[in-house]
Amino acid sequence: MNAIVTVVGEDKVGIIAGVCTLLAENNVNILDITQTIMQGNFTMVMAVDVGKCSVSIGGLGTSLNALGEKLDISIRIQREEIFDAMHRI
């Protein structure tokens, strides 16, 4: 099962490493990463495989939110079907 992780915030050191480490700790495989830095703002969209994730999507979302608060950024995870449906509207 695939999902999309979206990270938005001010560009700072450690964002990518922090998110990638958290995902790896939960057995989430990163399939693709797209990032944009524009005028100090950072946006990253990651396609991930959560098929072997060691926690539920909700639990992973909670961990990502806690990391986001620590780094002062916004992180959210959505199942890929929901992400695709939202962008078709």
N, C-alpha and C positions, 0 to 999 in steps of 0.2 A: 504494500500500500504506500503510495506516495503522498507527500504533503509539501506545503510551501511555508518557509520561514521568512518573514519580512522583518528587517531591522531598519529603524529610522532614528536619526539623532544627529548630534554634532559630531564631526569627525574627530576622533581621538585614538590614541594608541591603545591597542588591546581588545578592540571590539571583535575583530575577526577571530583572534586566538581564543577569546573567552567563549564565544558562541560555538566555535568548532570543538573546543574541549568539552563543553557541556554536552553537545550532541554525541561525541565519541564515547563519553562516559555512560551514555544511555543506549549504546548500540545502534545509533542512527547513522546511516551512511549518507554522505553528501554526494548528490548526483551532479549538481551544477550550481555555480555561484555567479551572480551578476552584481556588480557594485558600481555606484556612481557617487562621486564627490563633487559638489558644486557649491561654491561660495561658503565653504566650511560645513555644509550639511552633507550627511552621509546616508545613503540608502543602499541596502543590500537585500537581494532576493535570492533565496537558496531553495533549490529543489532537493528534497531529501526522501530517502526510503525509510519508512518507519515500520516496515514489516517485522523486523526483529528487535524493535525497541523494548527495553527492559521495563518500561513503565507505560501507563496509558497515555493517550494523546493529551488528556486533561492534566495528568501529572507532569508531563513534559512541558505543557503550556505554563503551568505554575512555576516550574523551575526556570523557564525562559523569562517569565515576568520578573522573578526575583533577581535574576542576572541583569535584566534591563534596568531595574530600580537602582542596583548597585553601580551600574555604568552610566546612569542617567540617560538612557535611550529607551525607545519603544521596540519591543520584540513581540511578535505574535506568530502563531502557527495555525494553519488551516489545512484541512484535507484538500488534496488537489482538485477534486470534483467541485467543491464549494468555491475555491479560488477561480476555477475556469468559469463557473456559472455566473459569478459576480462580474467578471470582466466581459461576458457576452452581453450583458444588459445595457 
